[in-house]
Amino acid sequence: VVFRGVPYAASPTGEKRWRPPQPVPSWSGVRDAVAFGAIAPQDISAERLAKRGLTMSEDCLTLNIWTPAADDQRRPVLVFLHGG
């Protein structure tokens, strides 16, 4: 089971740019977590991204979560944040 594009902080755009991260605004109902979030801006061609179905944006503070099953079992968690 995969949950894609789950936000872990509010969008760091506009007046929030270069500021400490803010909590994610709450949402109502079920969040559709089937699409990967945008990747952080970097030196890569937009054409290469489009071929992979990816987008680039400063609004990129999301997680992709893989789990062997969607049940009530407690499971260990590994979080990997690359150095950029």
mmCIF file of the N, C-alpha and C atoms, coordinates in Angstrom:
data_MODEL
# 
_entry.id   MODEL 
# 
loop_
_atom_site.group_PDB 
_atom_site.id 
_atom_site.type_symbol 
_atom_site.label_atom_id 
_atom_site.label_alt_id 
_atom_site.label_comp_id 
_atom_site.label_asym_id 
_atom_site.label_entity_id 
_atom_site.label_seq_id 
_atom_site.pdbx_PDB_ins_code 
_atom_site.Cartn_x 
_atom_site.Cartn_y 
_atom_site.Cartn_z 
_atom_site.occupancy 
_atom_site.B_iso_or_equiv 
_atom_site.pdbx_formal_charge 
_atom_site.auth_seq_id 
_atom_site.auth_comp_id 
_atom_site.auth_asym_id 
_atom_site.auth_atom_id 
_atom_site.pdbx_PDB_model_num 
ATOM 1   N N  . VAL A 1 1  ? 0.855   -1.170 0.000   1.00 0.00 ? 1  VAL A N  1 
ATOM 2   C CA . VAL A 1 1  ? 0.000   0.000  0.000   1.00 0.00 ? 1  VAL A CA 1 
ATOM 3   C C  . VAL A 1 1  ? 0.902   1.234  0.000   1.00 0.00 ? 1  VAL A C  1 
ATOM 4   N N  . VAL A 1 2  ? 0.561   2.212  -0.833  1.00 0.00 ? 2  VAL A N  1 
ATOM 5   C CA . VAL A 1 2  ? 1.355   3.442  -0.923  1.00 0.00 ? 2  VAL A CA 1 
ATOM 6   C C  . VAL A 1 2  ? 0.442   4.647  -0.736  1.00 0.00 ? 2  VAL A C  1 
ATOM 7   N N  . PHE A 1 3  ? 0.885   5.570  0.089   1.00 0.00 ? 3  PHE A N  1 
ATOM 8   C CA . PHE A 1 3  ? 0.209   6.857  0.264   1.00 0.00 ? 3  PHE A CA 1 
ATOM 9   C C  . PHE A 1 3  ? 1.162   7.902  -0.299  1.00 0.00 ? 3  PHE A C  1 
ATOM 10  N N  . ARG A 1 4  ? 0.762   8.567  -1.362  1.00 0.00 ? 4  ARG A N  1 
ATOM 11  C CA . ARG A 1 4  ? 1.653   9.500  -2.064  1.00 0.00 ? 4  ARG A CA 1 
ATOM 12  C C  . ARG A 1 4  ? 1.253   10.957 -1.820  1.00 0.00 ? 4  ARG A C  1 
ATOM 13  N N  . GLY A 1 5  ? 2.263   11.825 -1.799  1.00 0.00 ? 5  GLY A N  1 
ATOM 14  C CA . GLY A 1 5  ? 2.013   13.262 -1.730  1.00 0.00 ? 5  GLY A CA 1 
ATOM 15  C C  . GLY A 1 5  ? 1.350   13.731 -0.450  1.00 0.00 ? 5  GLY A C  1 
ATOM 16  N N  . VAL A 1 6  ? 1.665   13.090 0.685   1.00 0.00 ? 6  VAL A N  1 
ATOM 17  C CA . VAL A 1 6  ? 1.074   13.479 1.971   1.00 0.00 ? 6  VAL A CA 1 
ATOM 18  C C  . VAL A 1 6  ? 1.856   14.681 2.510   1.00 0.00 ? 6  VAL A C  1 
ATOM 19  N N  . PRO A 1 7  ? 1.214   15.831 2.703   1.00 0.00 ? 7  PRO A N  1 
ATOM 20  C CA . PRO A 1 7  ? 1.951   17.021 3.150   1.00 0.00 ? 7  PRO A CA 1 
ATOM 21  C C  . PRO A 1 7  ? 2.411   16.894 4.603   1.00 0.00 ? 7  PRO A C  1 
ATOM 22  N N  . TYR A 1 8  ? 3.644   17.350 4.879   1.00 0.00 ? 8  TYR A N  1 
ATOM 23  C CA . TYR A 1 8  ? 4.130   17.372 6.259   1.00 0.00 ? 8  TYR A CA 1 
ATOM 24  C C  . TYR A 1 8  ? 4.333   18.796 6.769   1.00 0.00 ? 8  TYR A C  1 
ATOM 25  N N  . ALA A 1 9  ? 4.147   19.791 5.918   1.00 0.00 ? 9  ALA A N  1 
ATOM 26  C CA . ALA A 1 9  ? 4.210   21.201 6.308   1.00 0.00 ? 9  ALA A CA 1 
ATOM 27  C C  . ALA A 1 9  ? 3.415   22.001 5.279   1.00 0.00 ? 9  ALA A C  1 
ATOM 28  N N  . ALA A 1 10 ? 3.015   23.199 5.667   1.00 0.00 ? 10 ALA A N  1 
ATOM 29  C CA . ALA A 1 10 ? 2.265   24.063 4.749   1.00 0.00 ? 10 ALA A CA 1 
ATOM 30  C C  . ALA A 1 10 ? 3.149   24.463 3.570   1.00 0.00 ? 10 ALA A C  1 
ATOM 31  N N  . SER A 1 11 ? 2.521   24.811 2.484   1.00 0.00 ? 11 SER A N  1 
ATOM 32  C CA . SER A 1 11 ? 3.241   25.228 1.283   1.00 0.00 ? 11 SER A CA 1 
ATOM 33  C C  . SER A 1 11 ? 4.154   26.419 1.600   1.00 0.00 ? 11 SER A C  1 
ATOM 34  N N  . PRO A 1 12 ? 5.468   26.320 1.298   1.00 0.00 ? 12 PRO A N  1 
ATOM 35  C CA . PRO A 1 12 ? 6.400   27.406 1.612   1.00 0.00 ? 12 PRO A CA 1 
ATOM 36  C C  . PRO A 1 12 ? 6.503   28.433 0.482   1.00 0.00 ? 12 PRO A C  1 
ATOM 37  N N  . THR A 1 13 ? 5.384   28.865 -0.020  1.00 0.00 ? 13 THR A N  1 
ATOM 38  C CA . THR A 1 13 ? 5.385   29.803 -1.141  1.00 0.00 ? 13 THR A CA 1 
ATOM 39  C C  . THR A 1 13 ? 4.864   31.165 -0.693  1.00 0.00 ? 13 THR A C  1 
ATOM 40  N N  . GLY A 1 14 ? 5.031   32.157 -1.553  1.00 0.00 ? 14 GLY A N  1 
ATOM 41  C CA . GLY A 1 14 ? 4.541   33.509 -1.254  1.00 0.00 ? 14 GLY A CA 1 
ATOM 42  C C  . GLY A 1 14 ? 5.239   34.083 -0.036  1.00 0.00 ? 14 GLY A C  1 
ATOM 43  N N  . GLU A 1 15 ? 4.474   34.612 0.916   1.00 0.00 ? 15 GLU A N  1 
ATOM 44  C CA . GLU A 1 15 ? 5.042   35.221 2.122   1.00 0.00 ? 15 GLU A CA 1 
ATOM 45  C C  . GLU A 1 15 ? 5.716   34.198 3.032   1.00 0.00 ? 15 GLU A C  1 
ATOM 46  N N  . LYS A 1 16 ? 5.433   32.920 2.836   1.00 0.00 ? 16 LYS A N  1 
ATOM 47  C CA . LYS A 1 16 ? 6.034   31.869 3.669   1.00 0.00 ? 16 LYS A CA 1 
ATOM 48  C C  . LYS A 1 16 ? 7.404   31.425 3.153   1.00 0.00 ? 16 LYS A C  1 
ATOM 49  N N  . ARG A 1 17 ? 7.809   31.959 1.998   1.00 0.00 ? 17 ARG A N  1 
ATOM 50  C CA . ARG A 1 17 ? 9.094   31.565 1.424   1.00 0.00 ? 17 ARG A CA 1 
ATOM 51  C C  . ARG A 1 17 ? 10.234  32.013 2.331   1.00 0.00 ? 17 ARG A C  1 
ATOM 52  N N  . TRP A 1 18 ? 11.193  31.149 2.543   1.00 0.00 ? 18 TRP A N  1 
ATOM 53  C CA . TRP A 1 18 ? 12.366  31.373 3.383   1.00 0.00 ? 18 TRP A CA 1 
ATOM 54  C C  . TRP A 1 18 ? 12.014  31.566 4.857   1.00 0.00 ? 18 TRP A C  1 
ATOM 55  N N  . ARG A 1 19 ? 10.872  31.116 5.273   1.00 0.00 ? 19 ARG A N  1 
ATOM 56  C CA . ARG A 1 19 ? 10.445  31.189 6.675   1.00 0.00 ? 19 ARG A CA 1 
ATOM 57  C C  . ARG A 1 19 ? 10.409  29.772 7.251   1.00 0.00 ? 19 ARG A C  1 
ATOM 58  N N  . PRO A 1 20 ? 10.395  29.650 8.583   1.00 0.00 ? 20 PRO A N  1 
ATOM 59  C CA . PRO A 1 20 ? 10.270  28.313 9.181   1.00 0.00 ? 20 PRO A CA 1 
ATOM 60  C C  . PRO A 1 20 ? 8.970   27.641 8.717   1.00 0.00 ? 20 PRO A C  1 
ATOM 61  N N  . PRO A 1 21 ? 8.983   26.318 8.613   1.00 0.00 ? 21 PRO A N  1 
ATOM 62  C CA . PRO A 1 21 ? 7.776   25.615 8.162   1.00 0.00 ? 21 PRO A CA 1 
ATOM 63  C C  . PRO A 1 21 ? 6.609   25.829 9.115   1.00 0.00 ? 21 PRO A C  1 
ATOM 64  N N  . GLN A 1 22 ? 5.413   25.818 8.566   1.00 0.00 ? 22 GLN A N  1 
ATOM 65  C CA . GLN A 1 22 ? 4.181   25.985 9.331   1.00 0.00 ? 22 GLN A CA 1 
ATOM 66  C C  . GLN A 1 22 ? 3.384   24.682 9.260   1.00 0.00 ? 22 GLN A C  1 
ATOM 67  N N  . PRO A 1 23 ? 2.505   24.452 10.238  1.00 0.00 ? 23 PRO A N  1 
ATOM 68  C CA . PRO A 1 23 ? 1.687   23.233 10.201  1.00 0.00 ? 23 PRO A CA 1 
ATOM 69  C C  . PRO A 1 23 ? 0.816   23.178 8.945   1.00 0.00 ? 23 PRO A C  1 
ATOM 70  N N  . VAL A 1 24 ? 0.497   21.971 8.544   1.00 0.00 ? 24 VAL A N  1 
ATOM 71  C CA . VAL A 1 24 ? -0.389  21.759 7.401   1.00 0.00 ? 24 VAL A CA 1 
ATOM 72  C C  . VAL A 1 24 ? -1.803  22.166 7.801   1.00 0.00 ? 24 VAL A C  1 
ATOM 73  N N  . PRO A 1 25 ? -2.484  22.973 6.991   1.00 0.00 ? 25 PRO A N  1 
ATOM 74  C CA . PRO A 1 25 ? -3.890  23.274 7.289   1.00 0.00 ? 25 PRO A CA 1 
ATOM 75  C C  . PRO A 1 25 ? -4.706  21.981 7.264   1.00 0.00 ? 25 PRO A C  1 
ATOM 76  N N  . SER A 1 26 ? -5.664  21.870 8.153   1.00 0.00 ? 26 SER A N  1 
ATOM 77  C CA . SER A 1 26 ? -6.483  20.653 8.193   1.00 0.00 ? 26 SER A CA 1 
ATOM 78  C C  . SER A 1 26 ? -7.403  20.601 6.982   1.00 0.00 ? 26 SER A C  1 
ATOM 79  N N  . TRP A 1 27 ? -7.861  19.426 6.660   1.00 0.00 ? 27 TRP A N  1 
ATOM 80  C CA . TRP A 1 27 ? -8.804  19.241 5.561   1.00 0.00 ? 27 TRP A CA 1 
ATOM 81  C C  . TRP A 1 27 ? -9.955  18.399 6.073   1.00 0.00 ? 27 TRP A C  1 
ATOM 82  N N  . SER A 1 28 ? -11.057 18.438 5.387   1.00 0.00 ? 28 SER A N  1 
ATOM 83  C CA . SER A 1 28 ? -12.205 17.629 5.802   1.00 0.00 ? 28 SER A CA 1 
ATOM 84  C C  . SER A 1 28 ? -12.338 16.447 4.857   1.00 0.00 ? 28 SER A C  1 
ATOM 85  N N  . GLY A 1 29 ? -12.899 15.378 5.347   1.00 0.00 ? 29 GLY A N  1 
ATOM 86  C CA . GLY A 1 29 ? -13.091 14.198 4.520   1.00 0.00 ? 29 GLY A CA 1 
ATOM 87  C C  . GLY A 1 29 ? -11.812 13.396 4.372   1.00 0.00 ? 29 GLY A C  1 
ATOM 88  N N  . VAL A 1 30 ? -11.772 12.570 3.352   1.00 0.00 ? 30 VAL A N  1 
ATOM 89  C CA . VAL A 1 30 ? -10.634 11.697 3.089   1.00 0.00 ? 30 VAL A CA 1 
ATOM 90  C C  . VAL A 1 30 ? -9.710  12.367 2.077   1.00 0.00 ? 30 VAL A C  1 
ATOM 91  N N  . ARG A 1 31 ? -8.431  12.392 2.375   1.00 0.00 ? 31 ARG A N  1 
ATOM 92  C CA . ARG A 1 31 ? -7.455  12.986 1.451   1.00 0.00 ? 31 ARG A CA 1 
ATOM 93  C C  . ARG A 1 31 ? -7.059  11.941 0.413   1.00 0.00 ? 31 ARG A C  1 
ATOM 94  N N  . ASP A 1 32 ? -7.110  12.314 -0.844  1.00 0.00 ? 32 ASP A N  1 
ATOM 95  C CA . ASP A 1 32 ? -6.741  11.441 -1.946  1.00 0.00 ? 32 ASP A CA 1 
ATOM 96  C C  . ASP A 1 32 ? -5.214  11.422 -2.048  1.00 0.00 ? 32 ASP A C  1 
ATOM 97  N N  . ALA A 1 33 ? -4.585  10.321 -1.663  1.00 0.00 ? 33 ALA A N  1 
ATOM 98  C CA . ALA A 1 33 ? -3.121  10.236 -1.628  1.00 0.00 ? 33 ALA A CA 1 
ATOM 99  C C  . ALA A 1 33 ? -2.616  9.251  -2.679  1.00 0.00 ? 33 ALA A C  1 
ATOM 100 N N  . VAL A 1 34 ? -2.987  9.492  -3.933  1.00 0.00 ? 34 VAL A N  1 
ATOM 101 C CA . VAL A 1 34 ? -2.610  8.570  -5.010  1.00 0.00 ? 34 VAL A CA 1 
ATOM 102 C C  . VAL A 1 34 ? -1.574  9.157  -5.966  1.00 0.00 ? 34 VAL A C  1 
ATOM 103 N N  . ALA A 1 35 ? -1.312  10.457 -5.897  1.00 0.00 ? 35 ALA A N  1 
ATOM 104 C CA . ALA A 1 35 ? -0.366  11.092 -6.823  1.00 0.00 ? 35 ALA A CA 1 
ATOM 105 C C  . ALA A 1 35 ? 0.853   11.598 -6.056  1.00 0.00 ? 35 ALA A C  1 
ATOM 106 N N  . PHE A 1 36 ? 2.039   11.386 -6.631  1.00 0.00 ? 36 PHE A N  1 
ATOM 107 C CA . PHE A 1 36 ? 3.249   11.919 -6.025  1.00 0.00 ? 36 PHE A CA 1 
ATOM 108 C C  . PHE A 1 36 ? 3.169   13.437 -5.982  1.00 0.00 ? 36 PHE A C  1 
ATOM 109 N N  . GLY A 1 37 ? 3.749   14.038 -4.929  1.00 0.00 ? 37 GLY A N  1 
ATOM 110 C CA . GLY A 1 37 ? 3.836   15.485 -4.859  1.00 0.00 ? 37 GLY A CA 1 
ATOM 111 C C  . GLY A 1 37 ? 4.930   15.984 -5.787  1.00 0.00 ? 37 GLY A C  1 
ATOM 112 N N  . ALA A 1 38 ? 5.012   17.291 -5.917  1.00 0.00 ? 38 ALA A N  1 
ATOM 113 C CA . ALA A 1 38 ? 6.049   17.901 -6.752  1.00 0.00 ? 38 ALA A CA 1 
ATOM 114 C C  . ALA A 1 38 ? 7.418   17.678 -6.122  1.00 0.00 ? 38 ALA A C  1 
ATOM 115 N N  . ILE A 1 39 ? 8.456   17.645 -6.956  1.00 0.00 ? 39 ILE A N  1 
ATOM 116 C CA . ILE A 1 39 ? 9.815   17.574 -6.435  1.00 0.00 ? 39 ILE A CA 1 
ATOM 117 C C  . ILE A 1 39 ? 10.350  18.995 -6.295  1.00 0.00 ? 39 ILE A C  1 
ATOM 118 N N  . ALA A 1 40 ? 11.349  19.165 -5.430  1.00 0.00 ? 40 ALA A N  1 
ATOM 119 C CA . ALA A 1 40 ? 11.939  20.483 -5.207  1.00 0.00 ? 40 ALA A CA 1 
ATOM 120 C C  . ALA A 1 40 ? 12.629  20.978 -6.477  1.00 0.00 ? 40 ALA A C  1 
ATOM 121 N N  . PRO A 1 41 ? 12.634  22.301 -6.703  1.00 0.00 ? 41 PRO A N  1 
ATOM 122 C CA . PRO A 1 41 ? 13.304  22.849 -7.882  1.00 0.00 ? 41 PRO A CA 1 
ATOM 123 C C  . PRO A 1 41 ? 14.771  22.425 -7.933  1.00 0.00 ? 41 PRO A C  1 
ATOM 124 N N  . GLN A 1 42 ? 15.190  21.997 -9.106  1.00 0.00 ? 42 GLN A N  1 
ATOM 125 C CA . GLN A 1 42 ? 16.568  21.575 -9.315  1.00 0.00 ? 42 GLN A CA 1 
ATOM 126 C C  . GLN A 1 42 ? 16.913  21.661 -10.790 1.00 0.00 ? 42 GLN A C  1 
ATOM 127 N N  . ASP A 1 43 ? 18.186  21.476 -11.082 1.00 0.00 ? 43 ASP A N  1 
ATOM 128 C CA . ASP A 1 43 ? 18.669  21.614 -12.456 1.00 0.00 ? 43 ASP A CA 1 
ATOM 129 C C  . ASP A 1 43 ? 18.410  20.323 -13.238 1.00 0.00 ? 43 ASP A C  1 
ATOM 130 N N  . ILE A 1 44 ? 17.198  20.179 -13.717 1.00 0.00 ? 44 ILE A N  1 
ATOM 131 C CA . ILE A 1 44 ? 16.805  19.033 -14.532 1.00 0.00 ? 44 ILE A CA 1 
ATOM 132 C C  . ILE A 1 44 ? 15.790  19.539 -15.550 1.00 0.00 ? 44 ILE A C  1 
ATOM 133 N N  . SER A 1 45 ? 15.794  18.989 -16.729 1.00 0.00 ? 45 SER A N  1 
ATOM 134 C CA . SER A 1 45 ? 14.902  19.515 -17.768 1.00 0.00 ? 45 SER A CA 1 
ATOM 135 C C  . SER A 1 45 ? 13.444  19.174 -17.475 1.00 0.00 ? 45 SER A C  1 
ATOM 136 N N  . ALA A 1 46 ? 12.573  20.113 -17.768 1.00 0.00 ? 46 ALA A N  1 
ATOM 137 C CA . ALA A 1 46 ? 11.134  19.906 -17.588 1.00 0.00 ? 46 ALA A CA 1 
ATOM 138 C C  . ALA A 1 46 ? 10.649  18.754 -18.461 1.00 0.00 ? 46 ALA A C  1 
ATOM 139 N N  . GLU A 1 47 ? 11.288  18.580 -19.607 1.00 0.00 ? 47 GLU A N  1 
ATOM 140 C CA . GLU A 1 47 ? 10.905  17.491 -20.518 1.00 0.00 ? 47 GLU A CA 1 
ATOM 141 C C  . GLU A 1 47 ? 11.154  16.126 -19.871 1.00 0.00 ? 47 GLU A C  1 
ATOM 142 N N  . ARG A 1 48 ? 12.304  15.968 -19.206 1.00 0.00 ? 48 ARG A N  1 
ATOM 143 C CA . ARG A 1 48 ? 12.601  14.698 -18.511 1.00 0.00 ? 48 ARG A CA 1 
ATOM 144 C C  . ARG A 1 48 ? 11.592  14.433 -17.407 1.00 0.00 ? 48 ARG A C  1 
ATOM 145 N N  . LEU A 1 49 ? 11.227  15.482 -16.679 1.00 0.00 ? 49 LEU A N  1 
ATOM 146 C CA . LEU A 1 49 ? 10.238  15.322 -15.613 1.00 0.00 ? 49 LEU A CA 1 
ATOM 147 C C  . LEU A 1 49 ? 8.895   14.904 -16.184 1.00 0.00 ? 49 LEU A C  1 
ATOM 148 N N  . ALA A 1 50 ? 8.483   15.558 -17.251 1.00 0.00 ? 50 ALA A N  1 
ATOM 149 C CA . ALA A 1 50 ? 7.185   15.270 -17.858 1.00 0.00 ? 50 ALA A CA 1 
ATOM 150 C C  . ALA A 1 50 ? 7.112   13.817 -18.326 1.00 0.00 ? 50 ALA A C  1 
ATOM 151 N N  . LYS A 1 51 ? 8.212   13.289 -18.853 1.00 0.00 ? 51 LYS A N  1 
ATOM 152 C CA . LYS A 1 51 ? 8.231   11.892 -19.305 1.00 0.00 ? 51 LYS A CA 1 
ATOM 153 C C  . LYS A 1 51 ? 7.988   10.929 -18.150 1.00 0.00 ? 51 LYS A C  1 
ATOM 154 N N  . ARG A 1 52 ? 8.382   11.329 -16.953 1.00 0.00 ? 52 ARG A N  1 
ATOM 155 C CA . ARG A 1 52 ? 8.174   10.496 -15.763 1.00 0.00 ? 52 ARG A CA 1 
ATOM 156 C C  . ARG A 1 52 ? 6.872   10.836 -15.039 1.00 0.00 ? 52 ARG A C  1 
ATOM 157 N N  . GLY A 1 53 ? 6.146   11.818 -15.547 1.00 0.00 ? 53 GLY A N  1 
ATOM 158 C CA . GLY A 1 53 ? 4.905   12.223 -14.898 1.00 0.00 ? 53 GLY A CA 1 
ATOM 159 C C  . GLY A 1 53 ? 5.123   13.030 -13.633 1.00 0.00 ? 53 GLY A C  1 
ATOM 160 N N  . LEU A 1 54 ? 6.276   13.708 -13.528 1.00 0.00 ? 54 LEU A N  1 
ATOM 161 C CA . LEU A 1 54 ? 6.606   14.485 -12.336 1.00 0.00 ? 54 LEU A CA 1 
ATOM 162 C C  . LEU A 1 54 ? 6.529   15.977 -12.619 1.00 0.00 ? 54 LEU A C  1 
ATOM 163 N N  . THR A 1 55 ? 6.336   16.740 -11.552 1.00 0.00 ? 55 THR A N  1 
ATOM 164 C CA . THR A 1 55 ? 6.361   18.195 -11.650 1.00 0.00 ? 55 THR A CA 1 
ATOM 165 C C  . THR A 1 55 ? 7.374   18.731 -10.644 1.00 0.00 ? 55 THR A C  1 
ATOM 166 N N  . MET A 1 56 ? 7.795   19.969 -10.845 1.00 0.00 ? 56 MET A N  1 
ATOM 167 C CA . MET A 1 56 ? 8.748   20.626 -9.972  1.00 0.00 ? 56 MET A CA 1 
ATOM 168 C C  . MET A 1 56 ? 8.091   21.885 -9.423  1.00 0.00 ? 56 MET A C  1 
ATOM 169 N N  . SER A 1 57 ? 8.216   22.108 -8.108  1.00 0.00 ? 57 SER A N  1 
ATOM 170 C CA . SER A 1 57 ? 7.589   23.272 -7.488  1.00 0.00 ? 57 SER A CA 1 
ATOM 171 C C  . SER A 1 57 ? 8.211   23.513 -6.119  1.00 0.00 ? 57 SER A C  1 
ATOM 172 N N  . GLU A 1 58 ? 8.160   24.770 -5.660  1.00 0.00 ? 58 GLU A N  1 
ATOM 173 C CA . GLU A 1 58 ? 8.576   25.054 -4.289  1.00 0.00 ? 58 GLU A CA 1 
ATOM 174 C C  . GLU A 1 58 ? 7.566   24.482 -3.293  1.00 0.00 ? 58 GLU A C  1 
ATOM 175 N N  . ASP A 1 59 ? 6.370   24.192 -3.749  1.00 0.00 ? 59 ASP A N  1 
ATOM 176 C CA . ASP A 1 59 ? 5.351   23.549 -2.916  1.00 0.00 ? 59 ASP A CA 1 
ATOM 177 C C  . ASP A 1 59 ? 5.606   22.039 -2.969  1.00 0.00 ? 59 ASP A C  1 
ATOM 178 N N  . CYS A 1 60 ? 6.660   21.594 -2.258  1.00 0.00 ? 60 CYS A N  1 
ATOM 179 C CA . CYS A 1 60 ? 7.125   20.212 -2.395  1.00 0.00 ? 60 CYS A CA 1 
ATOM 180 C C  . CYS A 1 60 ? 7.291   19.492 -1.058  1.00 0.00 ? 60 CYS A C  1 
ATOM 181 N N  . LEU A 1 61 ? 6.715   20.014 0.009   1.00 0.00 ? 61 LEU A N  1 
ATOM 182 C CA . LEU A 1 61 ? 6.912   19.416 1.328   1.00 0.00 ? 61 LEU A CA 1 
ATOM 183 C C  . LEU A 1 61 ? 5.904   18.293 1.558   1.00 0.00 ? 61 LEU A C  1 
ATOM 184 N N  . THR A 1 62 ? 6.141   17.183 0.876   1.00 0.00 ? 62 THR A N  1 
ATOM 185 C CA . THR A 1 62 ? 5.248   16.027 0.963   1.00 0.00 ? 62 THR A CA 1 
ATOM 186 C C  . THR A 1 62 ? 6.044   14.754 1.221   1.00 0.00 ? 62 THR A C  1 
ATOM 187 N N  . LEU A 1 63 ? 5.354   13.751 1.730   1.00 0.00 ? 63 LEU A N  1 
ATOM 188 C CA . LEU A 1 63 ? 5.939   12.434 1.973   1.00 0.00 ? 63 LEU A CA 1 
ATOM 189 C C  . LEU A 1 63 ? 5.255   11.400 1.104   1.00 0.00 ? 63 LEU A C  1 
ATOM 190 N N  . ASN A 1 64 ? 5.989   10.374 0.726   1.00 0.00 ? 64 ASN A N  1 
ATOM 191 C CA . ASN A 1 64 ? 5.432   9.187  0.090   1.00 0.00 ? 64 ASN A CA 1 
ATOM 192 C C  . ASN A 1 64 ? 5.662   8.054  1.080   1.00 0.00 ? 64 ASN A C  1 
ATOM 193 N N  . ILE A 1 65 ? 4.608   7.360  1.445   1.00 0.00 ? 65 ILE A N  1 
ATOM 194 C CA . ILE A 1 65 ? 4.665   6.367  2.518   1.00 0.00 ? 65 ILE A CA 1 
ATOM 195 C C  . ILE A 1 65 ? 4.303   4.996  1.963   1.00 0.00 ? 65 ILE A C  1 
ATOM 196 N N  . TRP A 1 66 ? 5.205   4.032  2.136   1.00 0.00 ? 66 TRP A N  1 
ATOM 197 C CA . TRP A 1 66 ? 4.952   2.651  1.733   1.00 0.00 ? 66 TRP A CA 1 
ATOM 198 C C  . TRP A 1 66 ? 4.745   1.813  2.989   1.00 0.00 ? 66 TRP A C  1 
ATOM 199 N N  . THR A 1 67 ? 3.757   0.945  2.982   1.00 0.00 ? 67 THR A N  1 
ATOM 200 C CA . THR A 1 67 ? 3.494   0.035  4.085   1.00 0.00 ? 67 THR A CA 1 
ATOM 201 C C  . THR A 1 67 ? 3.090   -1.321 3.508   1.00 0.00 ? 67 THR A C  1 
ATOM 202 N N  . PRO A 1 68 ? 3.455   -2.422 4.177   1.00 0.00 ? 68 PRO A N  1 
ATOM 203 C CA . PRO A 1 68 ? 3.096   -3.724 3.635   1.00 0.00 ? 68 PRO A CA 1 
ATOM 204 C C  . PRO A 1 68 ? 1.594   -4.001 3.674   1.00 0.00 ? 68 PRO A C  1 
ATOM 205 N N  . ALA A 1 69 ? 0.866   -3.307 4.540   1.00 0.00 ? 69 ALA A N  1 
ATOM 206 C CA . ALA A 1 69 ? -0.584  -3.529 4.626   1.00 0.00 ? 69 ALA A CA 1 
ATOM 207 C C  . ALA A 1 69 ? -1.240  -2.318 5.267   1.00 0.00 ? 69 ALA A C  1 
ATOM 208 N N  . ALA A 1 70 ? -2.504  -2.107 4.957   1.00 0.00 ? 70 ALA A N  1 
ATOM 209 C CA . ALA A 1 70 ? -3.271  -1.012 5.571   1.00 0.00 ? 70 ALA A CA 1 
ATOM 210 C C  . ALA A 1 70 ? -4.180  -1.627 6.625   1.00 0.00 ? 70 ALA A C  1 
ATOM 211 N N  . ASP A 1 71 ? -3.607  -1.892 7.784   1.00 0.00 ? 71 ASP A N  1 
ATOM 212 C CA . ASP A 1 71 ? -4.380  -2.463 8.886   1.00 0.00 ? 71 ASP A CA 1 
ATOM 213 C C  . ASP A 1 71 ? -4.023  -1.720 10.169  1.00 0.00 ? 71 ASP A C  1 
ATOM 214 N N  . ASP A 1 72 ? -4.470  -2.215 11.296  1.00 0.00 ? 72 ASP A N  1 
ATOM 215 C CA . ASP A 1 72 ? -4.239  -1.531 12.567  1.00 0.00 ? 72 ASP A CA 1 
ATOM 216 C C  . ASP A 1 72 ? -2.959  -1.977 13.277  1.00 0.00 ? 72 ASP A C  1 
ATOM 217 N N  . GLN A 1 73 ? -2.117  -2.742 12.610  1.00 0.00 ? 73 GLN A N  1 
ATOM 218 C CA . GLN A 1 73 ? -0.865  -3.204 13.211  1.00 0.00 ? 73 GLN A CA 1 
ATOM 219 C C  . GLN A 1 73 ? 0.099   -2.033 13.403  1.00 0.00 ? 73 GLN A C  1 
ATOM 220 N N  . ARG A 1 74 ? 0.814   -2.051 14.519  1.00 0.00 ? 74 ARG A N  1 
ATOM 221 C CA . ARG A 1 74 ? 1.879   -1.065 14.726  1.00 0.00 ? 74 ARG A CA 1 
ATOM 222 C C  . ARG A 1 74 ? 3.100   -1.546 13.957  1.00 0.00 ? 74 ARG A C  1 
ATOM 223 N N  . ARG A 1 75 ? 3.753   -0.638 13.248  1.00 0.00 ? 75 ARG A N  1 
ATOM 224 C CA . ARG A 1 75 ? 4.894   -1.022 12.425  1.00 0.00 ? 75 ARG A CA 1 
ATOM 225 C C  . ARG A 1 75 ? 6.043   -0.034 12.642  1.00 0.00 ? 75 ARG A C  1 
ATOM 226 N N  . PRO A 1 76 ? 7.274   -0.503 12.477  1.00 0.00 ? 76 PRO A N  1 
ATOM 227 C CA . PRO A 1 76 ? 8.402   0.426  12.556  1.00 0.00 ? 76 PRO A CA 1 
ATOM 228 C C  . PRO A 1 76 ? 8.354   1.400  11.384  1.00 0.00 ? 76 PRO A C  1 
ATOM 229 N N  . VAL A 1 77 ? 8.932   2.570  11.596  1.00 0.00 ? 77 VAL A N  1 
ATOM 230 C CA . VAL A 1 77 ? 8.937   3.611  10.568  1.00 0.00 ? 77 VAL A CA 1 
ATOM 231 C C  . VAL A 1 77 ? 10.375  4.068  10.345  1.00 0.00 ? 77 VAL A C  1 
ATOM 232 N N  . LEU A 1 78 ? 10.743  4.223  9.085   1.00 0.00 ? 78 LEU A N  1 
ATOM 233 C CA . LEU A 1 78 ? 12.035  4.782  8.715   1.00 0.00 ? 78 LEU A CA 1 
ATOM 234 C C  . LEU A 1 78 ? 11.765  6.034  7.900   1.00 0.00 ? 78 LEU A C  1 
ATOM 235 N N  . VAL A 1 79 ? 12.361  7.144  8.306   1.00 0.00 ? 79 VAL A N  1 
ATOM 236 C CA . VAL A 1 79 ? 12.225  8.393  7.556   1.00 0.00 ? 79 VAL A CA 1 
ATOM 237 C C  . VAL A 1 79 ? 13.603  8.740  7.012   1.00 0.00 ? 79 VAL A C  1 
ATOM 238 N N  . PHE A 1 80 ? 13.681  8.952  5.704   1.00 0.00 ? 80 PHE A N  1 
ATOM 239 C CA . PHE A 1 80 ? 14.943  9.292  5.057   1.00 0.00 ? 80 PHE A CA 1 
ATOM 240 C C  . PHE A 1 80 ? 14.787  10.645 4.384   1.00 0.00 ? 80 PHE A C  1 
ATOM 241 N N  . LEU A 1 81 ? 15.554  11.629 4.832   1.00 0.00 ? 81 LEU A N  1 
ATOM 242 C CA . LEU A 1 81 ? 15.569  12.953 4.209   1.00 0.00 ? 81 LEU A CA 1 
ATOM 243 C C  . LEU A 1 81 ? 16.939  13.121 3.562   1.00 0.00 ? 81 LEU A C  1 
ATOM 244 N N  . HIS A 1 82 ? 16.962  13.177 2.237   1.00 0.00 ? 82 HIS A N  1 
ATOM 245 C CA . HIS A 1 82 ? 18.242  13.283 1.545   1.00 0.00 ? 82 HIS A CA 1 
ATOM 246 C C  . HIS A 1 82 ? 18.851  14.665 1.745   1.00 0.00 ? 82 HIS A C  1 
ATOM 247 N N  . GLY A 1 83 ? 20.138  14.741 1.567   1.00 0.00 ? 83 GLY A N  1 
ATOM 248 C CA . GLY A 1 83 ? 20.871  15.978 1.821   1.00 0.00 ? 83 GLY A CA 1 
ATOM 249 C C  . GLY A 1 83 ? 20.750  17.034 0.741   1.00 0.00 ? 83 GLY A C  1 
ATOM 250 N N  . GLY A 1 84 ? 20.026  16.762 -0.320  1.00 0.00 ? 84 GLY A N  1 
ATOM 251 C CA . GLY A 1 84 ? 19.795  17.751 -1.360  1.00 0.00 ? 84 GLY A CA 1 
ATOM 252 C C  . GLY A 1 84 ? 20.880  17.860 -2.377  1.00 0.00 ? 84 GLY A C  1 
# 
